[in-house]
Amino acid sequence: MLRRNFRHTMRNPVALFNGIVMPVFLMFLMVYVFGGAFSVGVDYADYATPGLMLTTICYGIGATAIAVNSDMTTGFINRLRVMDVSRAAVLNAHVIITMLRSLVAIAFVTGVAFLMGFRPSAGFAEWLGVIGIVALTVLAIGWLTVAFGLAAKTPESAGLAAVPLMLLPFLSSAFVPAGKMGPGARQFAEYQPFTPIIETLRGLLTGAPSAGSAITAIAWCAGLTLVGYLWARASFNKRA
């Protein structure tokens, strides 16, 4: 299943474009075009990179939702019924390939961030923490995306179902501090799941991690993973 999904990814230039090119363009736009308009107390490349890491994850999930729905609507799952293969392996493979694709894209985007002036103060332990938080986030978003793909009626609607997750980083502290937002937007940004995740990454990369934001971020990741997994398995069992 992993080999099959890897081949599909390599044959789908849109997935590679959305997962790598769009986040790089967004980084260029935010750092070089809009970055001078924001006063965040530090170099804007250092401030924006953690949010762009999360944005990179969200921009790459549309392909996963479409692929999952296509497996359900084209009869691929039905063909597995006569084979000695676990049908759940299909879902697991989609989540794993999403994680691998996202981690490669994040590594590429982080490399571009270094070229644009990103200079983290993180040590070895902090970088391990960054990798751990990113992996947990991708796992949570991956299962939610699989659930969206299973719940949608068509591949087209599955791709649209992932759009809210793509937009959610823009309503967080990814690019401007939540305290500088207007009423309503500020409260939403403070209490939505992406903000503590971004603040945890930002703290780790600056060498000043916050235990409070880290605990909140891990709790959000664990909760979203559980919700996505249970929703995906229930939808899968119902349709398969």
C-alpha positions as CSV (number, residue, x, y, z in Angstrom):
1,M,0.0,0.0,0.0
2,L,2.9,2.4,0.8
3,R,4.6,1.7,-2.5
4,R,1.3,2.2,-4.4
5,N,0.7,5.6,-2.7
6,F,4.3,6.7,-3.2
7,R,3.9,6.0,-6.9
8,H,0.7,7.9,-7.1
9,T,2.4,10.9,-5.3
10,M,5.3,10.9,-7.8
11,R,2.8,10.8,-10.7
12,N,0.7,13.7,-9.3
13,P,2.6,17.0,-9.8
14,V,-0.3,18.9,-8.2
15,A,0.4,17.2,-4.9
16,L,4.1,18.1,-5.1
17,F,3.2,21.7,-6.1
18,N,0.8,22.3,-3.3
19,G,3.1,20.6,-0.7
20,I,6.3,22.4,-1.6
21,V,6.0,25.2,-4.1
22,M,3.0,27.0,-2.6
23,P,4.6,27.1,1.0
24,V,7.8,28.4,-0.5
25,F,5.9,31.1,-2.4
26,L,4.0,31.9,0.7
27,M,7.2,32.2,2.7
28,F,8.6,34.6,0.1
29,L,5.4,36.6,0.2
30,M,5.2,36.9,3.9
31,V,8.9,37.5,4.6
32,Y,9.9,39.8,1.7
33,V,6.6,41.5,0.8
34,F,4.5,41.7,4.0
35,G,7.1,41.1,6.7
36,G,8.2,44.7,7.0
37,A,4.7,45.7,7.9
38,F,4.5,43.5,11.0
39,S,6.2,44.5,14.3
40,V,6.8,41.2,16.2
41,G,9.9,42.1,18.2
42,V,12.2,39.6,16.4
43,D,13.4,39.1,12.8
44,Y,10.2,38.2,10.8
45,A,11.8,35.2,9.2
46,D,12.4,33.7,12.7
47,Y,8.8,34.5,13.7
48,A,7.1,33.2,10.6
49,T,8.9,30.0,10.0
50,P,7.1,27.9,12.7
51,G,3.8,29.0,11.2
52,L,5.0,28.2,7.7
53,M,5.9,24.7,8.9
54,L,2.3,24.1,9.9
55,T,1.0,25.7,6.7
56,T,3.2,23.3,4.7
57,I,1.4,20.4,6.3
58,C,-2.0,21.8,5.6
59,Y,-1.3,22.6,1.9
60,G,-0.3,19.0,1.3
61,I,-3.4,17.3,2.6
62,G,-5.8,17.9,-0.3
63,A,-4.2,15.1,-2.3
64,T,-4.7,12.7,0.6
65,A,-8.4,13.4,0.9
66,I,-8.9,13.0,-2.8
67,A,-6.9,9.7,-2.9
68,V,-8.8,8.2,0.0
69,N,-12.1,9.1,-1.6
70,S,-11.0,7.7,-4.9
71,D,-10.1,4.4,-3.3
72,M,-13.7,4.2,-1.9
73,T,-15.5,5.3,-5.0
74,T,-13.6,3.5,-7.8
75,G,-14.0,0.0,-6.3
76,F,-10.4,-0.5,-5.2
77,I,-11.6,-1.5,-1.7
78,N,-14.0,-4.0,-3.1
79,R,-11.2,-5.7,-4.9
80,L,-9.4,-6.2,-1.6
81,R,-12.3,-8.2,-0.2
82,V,-11.3,-11.3,-2.2
83,M,-7.6,-11.0,-1.1
84,D,-5.9,-11.9,2.1
85,V,-5.1,-8.2,2.8
86,S,-6.3,-6.1,5.7
87,R,-8.5,-3.3,4.3
88,A,-7.4,-1.1,7.2
89,A,-3.9,-1.2,5.6
90,V,-5.3,1.2,3.0
91,L,-6.0,3.9,5.6
92,N,-2.7,3.3,7.5
93,A,-0.8,3.7,4.2
94,H,-2.5,7.0,3.4
95,V,-1.6,8.4,6.8
96,I,2.0,7.2,6.6
97,I,2.6,8.5,3.1
98,T,1.0,11.9,4.2
99,M,3.5,12.0,7.1
100,L,6.5,11.2,4.8
101,R,5.4,13.7,2.2
102,S,4.8,16.4,4.8
103,L,8.1,15.8,6.5
104,V,10.0,16.1,3.3
105,A,8.2,19.2,2.3
106,I,8.9,20.8,5.8
107,A,12.6,20.0,5.5
108,F,12.7,21.6,2.1
109,V,10.7,24.7,3.2
110,T,13.0,25.0,6.3
111,G,16.0,24.9,4.1
112,V,14.6,27.8,2.0
113,A,13.8,29.7,5.3
114,F,17.5,29.5,6.1
115,L,18.3,31.1,2.8
116,M,15.8,33.9,3.7
117,G,17.4,34.7,7.0
118,F,16.0,32.2,9.4
119,R,18.4,31.8,12.3
120,P,17.1,29.5,15.1
121,S,18.8,29.3,18.5
122,A,17.6,25.7,19.1
123,G,20.1,23.1,20.4
124,F,20.0,19.4,19.6
125,A,17.3,18.6,22.2
126,E,15.1,21.5,21.0
127,W,15.4,20.3,17.4
128,L,14.3,16.8,18.5
129,G,11.3,18.5,20.2
130,V,10.5,20.3,17.0
131,I,10.6,17.0,15.0
132,G,8.4,15.4,17.6
133,I,5.7,18.1,17.7
134,V,5.7,18.2,13.8
135,A,5.3,14.5,13.6
136,L,2.4,14.5,16.1
137,T,0.8,17.4,14.2
138,V,1.1,15.6,10.9
139,L,-0.4,12.4,12.4
140,A,-3.4,14.3,13.8
141,I,-4.0,16.2,10.5
142,G,-3.4,13.1,8.5
143,W,-6.2,11.1,10.3
144,L,-8.6,14.1,10.1
145,T,-7.9,14.3,6.3
146,V,-8.5,10.6,5.8
147,A,-11.8,11.0,7.7
148,F,-12.8,13.9,5.5
149,G,-12.0,11.9,2.4
150,L,-14.1,9.0,3.6
151,A,-17.0,11.2,4.5
152,A,-17.1,13.1,1.2
153,K,-19.3,11.8,-1.7
154,T,-16.9,12.5,-4.5
155,P,-13.2,13.2,-4.9
156,E,-13.9,16.8,-5.8
157,S,-15.8,17.4,-2.6
158,A,-13.1,15.6,-0.7
159,G,-10.6,18.1,-1.9
160,L,-12.8,21.0,-0.8
161,A,-13.4,19.4,2.6
162,A,-9.7,19.9,3.4
163,V,-9.8,23.7,2.6
164,P,-10.8,24.7,6.2
165,L,-7.6,23.1,7.5
166,M,-5.6,25.0,4.9
167,L,-7.1,28.3,6.1
168,L,-6.9,27.7,9.8
169,P,-3.2,28.7,10.2
170,F,-4.0,32.2,8.9
171,L,-6.4,32.6,11.9
172,S,-3.7,31.7,14.4
173,S,-0.5,33.3,15.6
174,A,1.4,32.0,12.5
175,F,2.0,35.4,10.9
176,V,1.0,38.0,13.5
177,P,0.6,37.8,17.3
178,A,-2.9,36.9,18.4
179,G,-2.9,39.9,20.7
180,K,-2.7,42.3,17.7
181,M,-5.9,40.9,16.1
182,G,-9.3,42.5,16.4
183,P,-12.0,41.3,18.8
184,G,-13.4,37.9,17.9
185,A,-10.5,37.0,15.7
186,R,-8.1,37.3,18.7
187,Q,-10.2,35.0,20.9
188,F,-10.5,32.5,18.1
189,A,-6.8,32.5,17.4
190,E,-5.9,32.1,21.1
191,Y,-8.1,29.0,21.6
192,Q,-7.9,27.2,18.3
193,P,-5.5,24.1,18.2
194,F,-2.9,25.5,15.8
195,T,-1.8,28.5,17.9
196,P,-0.4,26.4,20.8
197,I,1.3,24.1,18.3
198,I,2.9,27.1,16.5
199,E,3.9,28.7,19.8
200,T,5.5,25.5,21.0
201,L,7.6,25.2,17.8
202,R,8.5,28.9,18.1
203,G,9.7,28.5,21.6
204,L,11.7,25.4,20.8
205,L,13.4,27.1,17.8
206,T,14.3,30.1,19.8
207,G,15.7,28.0,22.6
208,A,13.1,29.1,25.1
209,P,10.4,26.4,25.1
210,S,7.2,26.8,27.2
211,A,6.0,23.8,29.1
212,G,2.4,25.2,29.2
213,S,2.1,25.6,25.4
214,A,3.9,22.2,24.8
215,I,1.4,20.4,27.0
216,T,-1.5,22.1,25.3
217,A,-0.1,21.3,21.9
218,I,0.4,17.7,22.7
219,A,-3.1,17.4,24.2
220,W,-4.6,18.9,21.0
221,C,-2.6,16.6,18.8
222,A,-3.6,13.5,20.8
223,G,-7.3,14.6,20.8
224,L,-7.4,15.3,17.1
225,T,-5.7,12.1,16.3
226,L,-8.2,10.1,18.3
227,V,-11.2,11.9,16.8
228,G,-9.8,11.5,13.3
229,Y,-8.9,7.9,13.8
230,L,-12.3,6.9,15.3
231,W,-14.2,8.9,12.6
232,A,-12.2,7.4,9.8
233,R,-12.6,3.8,11.0
234,A,-16.3,4.3,11.6
235,S,-16.8,5.7,8.1
236,F,-14.5,3.1,6.5
237,N,-16.4,0.2,8.1
238,K,-19.7,1.7,7.1
239,R,-18.7,2.2,3.4
240,A,-16.4,-0.9,3.0
